[in-house]
């Protein structure tokens, strides 16, 4: 190869070498010959023939794999230098081809050394330098591949990165021709850098320009991956605020996103990102709204989401990270919230929201209104247990509040109970005691139980007038349902 000038001849030799590396069982001496031959062929790097560049990249990738298998780490260093030449600024600048065919393969070959965890920092620096110097000259495909490789170094031991790489990534997010695929990997790399760099705040300086750009991306794209990455990055940026508090403009923007992204209707990737953003933001130290969103995620339908959210809460609840049941984390989290926000009216309103029935257009939503249930109809699975769990937590915390705050919405609860009783009396008084009808249906008894329990907690006992009304409507023949007997 060192003396060949015909590209077809050179390409043929490269194919033979590639087949040898992939298929043959070679010894240490043959291995040294291959590495030495590559090192002596650098004059061909600058040619514009895409087949030659791809041939070199394929050999490099295959050779890296074999070197890892043979534990030939000293030779890996030489091969790594060859691989990174294919992605170096000098090589890219001398090539005038618009798509730089084969460069993505070369970048992939560079990551092979990662398997051995060797020469990691120097390899990262070279890719970082290539990206920052040549970003304006690379095609979209090459940029995406480069940022992919950059993001793949997420477990690097390096704790410092060049400020220029941050500027380059921000420039990428501002490109008017940004496509979602490129943007997704750009944001992934930016998130990784912000997480791993121990001195990222000093390199970013004022985060406001960054914040505005990332926030606009979150609002402007529907891709769940872009929304997830931007939400996590905003959480990291929020932790860098010099005076974080609930009146901060950035906090107000962020908490609105968190409240929306924690809802069950959001994609799983977004809900995962939401709980990570909450953890990174450190807003649990001063914001009740963040605690409430964290509680929503801890009760998510997806087991992995709620388990991860609960685990991320444990340092704030128990003082250290530990593995405990989700339900126990929720209980202790509410204890912590009460110690922080016992004088906050908004916290009392949140507790009452666990007790009161939902409303629609100003009217109370009664689950069993205009519904006919027949014998052997299937009930909602575990409805009572789930509601009772939330209700018991709310009652325990309400008792700890001052009487004035505790009774904040007791009048509304009494009003709702009277409405429920009126609906019950109108719809099903004649079939109430039919054991196959409504007697043990959770949709009927759970709302009544919730309201009676809330009133009992706030006032100390249910007023006699309400108790009498409940007996008149529900228990004409002296039968008392066990769910609500304790309040009557």
Residue pairs with C-beta under 8 A, 6 or more apart in sequence:
1 10
1 13
1 14
1 37
1 40
1 41
1 44
2 40
2 41
2 43
4 10
4 13
7 47
7 49
7 51
7 52
10 44
10 52
10 55
11 49
11 51
11 52
11 55
14 52
14 55
14 56
14 58
14 59
15 55
17 34
17 37
17 59
18 55
18 58
18 59
18 62
20 26
20 34
21 34
21 59
21 62
21 63
21 66
22 62
24 30
26 34
28 72
31 66
31 67
31 70
31 72
31 75
32 75
34 59
34 63
35 63
35 75
35 78
35 79
35 82
38 56
38 59
38 60
38 63
38 79
38 82
39 78
39 81
39 82
41 56
42 82
42 85
44 52
44 56
45 53
45 56
45 85
45 86
45 91
46 91
46 94
46 95
47 53
48 95
48 96
48 97
50 97
50 101
50 102
53 86
53 100
53 101
53 102
53 103
53 106
54 101
54 102
54 105
55 102
56 82
56 86
56 102
56 106
57 83
57 86
57 102
57 103
57 105
57 106
57 109
58 105
60 79
60 82
60 83
60 86
60 106
60 109
61 83
61 105
61 106
61 108
61 109
61 112
63 79
64 76
64 79
64 80
64 83
64 109
64 112
64 113
65 112
67 73
67 75
67 76
67 79
67 112
68 76
68 112
68 113
68 115
68 116
71 116
73 116
73 118
76 113
76 116
76 118
76 119
77 118
77 119
80 110
80 113
80 119
80 123
83 106
83 109
83 110
84 110
84 123
84 126
84 127
85 91
86 102
86 103
86 106
86 109
87 103
87 106
87 107
87 110
87 126
87 127
87 130
87 146
88 126
88 129
88 130
89 129
89 130
89 133
89 134
92 100
92 103
92 130
92 134
92 137
92 138
93 134
93 137
98 139
99 139
99 141
99 142
100 138
100 139
100 142
103 142
103 145
104 141
104 142
104 145
107 127
107 145
107 146
107 148
107 149
108 145
108 149
110 123
110 127
110 149
111 149
111 152
113 119
113 120
113 123
114 120
114 152
114 153
120 153
120 156
120 157
120 158
121 156
121 157
121 158
124 150
124 153
124 156
124 158
125 162
127 146
127 149
127 150
128 150
128 161
128 162
128 164
128 165
129 162
130 146
131 146
131 147
131 150
131 165
131 168
132 162
132 164
132 165
132 167
132 168
135 143
135 168
135 171
135 172
138 146
140 177
140 179
140 182
143 172
143 182
143 186
144 181
144 182
144 185
147 169
147 172
147 182
147 185
147 186
147 188
147 189
148 185
150 165
150 189
150 192
151 185
151 188
151 189
151 192
153 192
154 192
154 196
156 196
158 196
159 196
159 197
159 198
159 199
160 197
160 198
160 199
161 193
161 196
161 197
161 203
163 203
165 193
166 190
166 193
166 200
166 203
166 204
169 186
169 189
169 190
169 193
170 190
170 210
170 213
172 178
172 182
172 183
172 186
173 183
173 186
173 187
173 190
173 213
173 214
173 217
174 213
180 221
180 223
180 225
180 226
183 217
183 221
183 226
184 223
184 225
184 226
184 229
187 214
187 217
187 226
187 229
187 230
187 233
188 229
190 229
190 233
191 229
191 232
191 233
191 236
193 200
194 200
194 233
194 236
194 237
195 236
195 280
197 203
200 240
201 207
201 240
204 210
204 240
207 237
207 240
207 241
210 237
211 234
211 237
211 250
214 230
214 233
214 234
214 237
215 230
215 234
215 253
217 226
217 230
218 226
218 227
218 230
218 231
218 234
218 257
221 227
224 267
224 269
224 270
225 269
227 261
227 270
227 273
228 267
228 269
228 270
228 272
228 273
229 273
231 257
231 258
231 261
231 270
231 273
231 274
231 277
232 273
232 276
232 277
232 280
234 250
234 253
234 254
234 257
234 277
235 254
235 276
235 277
235 278
235 279
235 280
235 281
236 280
236 281
237 250
238 244
238 250
238 251
238 254
238 280
238 281
238 282
238 283
239 280
239 281
239 282
241 248
241 250
241 251
244 251
244 282
244 283
244 286
245 251
245 286
246 252
246 255
246 286
246 287
246 289
251 283
251 287
254 277
254 281
254 283
255 283
255 287
255 289
255 290
255 293
258 274
258 277
258 278
258 289
258 290
258 293
259 289
259 293
260 266
261 270
261 271
261 273
261 274
262 271
262 274
262 275
262 293
262 296
262 297
263 296
264 271
264 300
264 301
266 274
268 302
268 305
271 297
271 300
271 302
271 305
272 304
272 305
272 308
274 293
274 297
275 294
275 297
275 305
275 308
275 309
275 312
276 312
278 284
278 290
278 293
278 294
278 297
278 312
279 312
281 290
283 290
284 290
284 291
284 294
284 313
284 316
285 316
288 337
288 340
288 341
288 344
288 346
288 347
288 350
289 346
291 333
291 336
291 337
291 340
291 341
292 350
294 309
294 313
294 333
295 330
295 333
295 334
297 305
297 306
297 309
298 306
298 309
298 310
298 313
298 326
298 329
298 330
298 333
299 306
299 330
299 390
300 306
300 309
306 326
307 326
310 324
310 326
310 329
310 330
311 321
311 323
311 329
313 329
313 333
314 320
314 321
314 322
314 323
314 324
314 329
315 321
316 333
316 336
317 329
317 332
317 333
317 336
318 324
318 332
327 389
330 393
331 393
334 393
334 396
334 397
335 397
337 347
337 397
338 347
338 397
338 400
338 401
341 347
342 400
342 401
342 402
342 405
343 402
343 405
345 405
345 408
348 398
348 401
348 405
348 406
348 408
348 409
349 408
349 409
351 394
351 397
351 398
351 401
352 394
352 398
352 408
352 409
352 412
352 413
352 454
354 390
354 391
354 393
354 394
355 391
355 394
355 395
355 409
355 413
355 450
355 451
355 453
355 454
356 409
356 412
356 413
356 416
356 450
356 451
356 454
357 364
357 365
357 366
357 416
357 420
357 447
357 450
357 451
358 364
358 365
359 365
364 416
364 419
364 420
366 419
366 420
366 423
366 447
367 443
367 444
367 446
367 447
368 423
368 424
368 427
368 428
368 438
368 441
368 443
368 444
368 447
369 423
369 427
370 427
371 443
373 437
373 438
373 441
373 443
374 436
375 436
375 437
376 436
379 441
379 442
379 443
380 442
380 443
383 442
383 443
383 446
384 442
384 445
384 446
384 483
387 442
387 446
387 449
387 450
388 446
388 449
391 449
391 450
391 453
391 454
394 454
395 453
395 454
395 457
398 406
398 454
398 457
398 458
399 406
399 457
406 457
406 458
407 458
407 459
410 454
410 455
410 458
410 459
413 451
413 454
413 455
413 458
414 451
414 455
414 463
414 466
416 451
417 448
417 451
417 452
417 455
417 466
417 470
418 466
418 469
420 447
420 448
420 451
421 448
421 469
421 470
421 473
421 474
424 444
424 448
424 473
424 474
425 473
428 437
428 438
429 473
429 476
431 437
431 438
432 438
432 439
432 474
432 476
433 439
433 477
433 479
438 444
439 481
445 481
445 483
445 484
446 483
448 470
448 474
448 483
448 484
449 483
449 484
452 462
452 470
452 484
452 487
453 487
455 462
455 463
455 466
455 487
456 462
456 487
461 487
462 487
462 488
467 487
467 488
470 484
470 488
471 488
474 481
475 481
480 488
